Amino acid sequence: MESKSKPMNENKISLHDYAVEDINGDRFDFSQLKGKKVMVVNTASKCGLTPQYEALEALYKTYGSKNFTIVAFPSNNFMGQEPGTDAQIQTFCKKNYGVTFPLMSKVDVKGKGKCSVYQFLTQKSLNGLKDSEVKWNFQKYLINENGFLEQVISPRIAPNDSQIIAWIKK
């Protein structure tokens, strides 16, 4: 009798199984990103790392047409550094950094109210890779074309770091 081994993650859910509300109040279905590499990042407008928006936008402009995208989740979980409403956040991002990558509605990325996407990103039982904790604003999660978590990148590592560029290009 022939035994067939199951591919890794066959029974796991993927990022493509989720839908959230974007910053305009519309449904954002991650299944539309099948075949693309995705960087999911939690953001804040009043953080020392806020200038990373500029590098995120540059990365998106450079690789966004090459099966890569960035999805940002504003969050007020770290010292109240994202106090604004969705409308205020969107205005800030466009005015100060020309952000064109998808922005989601403000969510919790830790604690009891943690949104479903961040439950997936931070729990090995869901993502199949590892347990992690969102340590600060601008933590990056790298998701492969099939919707599975591949890497967790520290908030202090710039979006245009060589390890991230190498991951996008591979």
N, C-alpha and C positions, 0 to 999 in steps of 0.2 A: 504494500500500500504506500502510495506516495504522500509525503507530508509537505504541505505548503506553509512556508513561514509568512507571517503577516508583516507587511511593511510597517516601519516605525510610525506611530501616531495614527494608525488606521482607525482605531476605535476612539480616538481623542477628538474633542471638538477643536475647531480652529477659530481664528479671529473672524473668518468669513461667516460664522454662525451668528454674529452679533449685529444689531442695529441700534443706533443711538440717535439723539436729537442734535442737529448741528446748531451753530450759533444763531442761525436765522429761524430756528424753531421747526425746521424741516427734518424729515427722517433721513438718516445717513446709514445706508446698508453696506456693511463691510464686504458683502459678497460681490459688490461691484469692483472690488480690488483684486479679484482672483487673477493670478498671473503677474502681479506686481509685488515688488519688495516694498515694505511699509516701515517707516519709522514712526512709532507712536511716542509722543513727548507731552509731559505735563508742563504747563507754562504759567507764568505770572508776570504782571505788568510792573510791579514795584519791587523787584528782586535785583540783587547785584548781578545775577546771571541773565537778566532781561535782554541785554545786548545780543544774546545768542539768537534772538529772532532774526537779526541781520544775516548771520551765517546759515540759519535754517532756510531763509528765503533764497539765498544764493545757491544753496544745495538743491533746493526744489527747482529753481530756474535752470540749473545745469543738468540735472538728471531726471526731472519730472516727465520728460518726453521719452525716457528710456526705461519704461516699466518700473518706475520708482515713485513713491509719493510720501508725503509727511502728513500725519494727522495729529493735530494739537488739541489737547484737553486743558483749557484754563482751569486752575484749581486754587482755592484759597486755604489750603491745608497747612501752609507753612508760614507762620507768623503774620497772617492776614495780608500777604503780599499780592493778593488778587481780589481786592474788595469790590470791584466794579460789577455792573450788570453785563449781560451778554452784549448789549448794544454799545456800552462804554468800552468794553474789551475790544470789540470789533473795530470801533473807531480808532482807538489807540494803536492797534496793530497795523491798520492800513495807513494811518497818518504818519506814524513814526518809523515803520519798517517796511511799508509797502507789501504786507503779507498777502499772498495769493493762494497759499496752500490751505487745505480744509481746516477750519476751526470748528470745534464742537462746542456745545453748550457747557457752561461751567459745571464741574462735577467735583465730588470727593474722590481722591485717589488713595485714601487710607481711612482707617477707622470703620465704625459701624455702618456708615452710609456709603461705603466705597461702591462706586458704580460697577456694573457687570463687566465691562471691558477690563477694568483694573483688577477685578477679582481673577479674571482669566490670566492676565499678565503676571500676577504675583503669586499664583497658587499652582504648584507642580501638579496637583491632582487634576487641574483643568488644562494647563498648558503642556504638560508632559516633559518639560525640561527642568525647571527649578522653581523653588520658592524664593521670593525676593520681597523686599520692602522698598517702597518709594522713599528714598532718603531725603530728597529736596526737590525744588522746582527744576525743570529741564533734565530729568532723568529720561533716558532714551531706551526704548524697546525695539529691537530689530526683528521684524517678522518676515519670513520667506514668502515666496510666490504662492505657496500652498496654504498660507495663513498660520503657520506654526512659528512660535517663538524660537529664535536662534541665539540672541545675545541681549544682555542687559548692560547698558553703558552708563557710567557714573555721570551725574549732573555736571560736574566740573570739566568733563571731556567735551571739547568743542564739537559741534555738529560736522565740521569739515576736517576732523581728525583723520589721519591716514588710515587707521583701522576701519573707520566707517566708510571711507571712500573705497577701500579695497573690498569691503563686503558688498557695497552697491555694485561694483564692477564685476564681481565674480559670477 
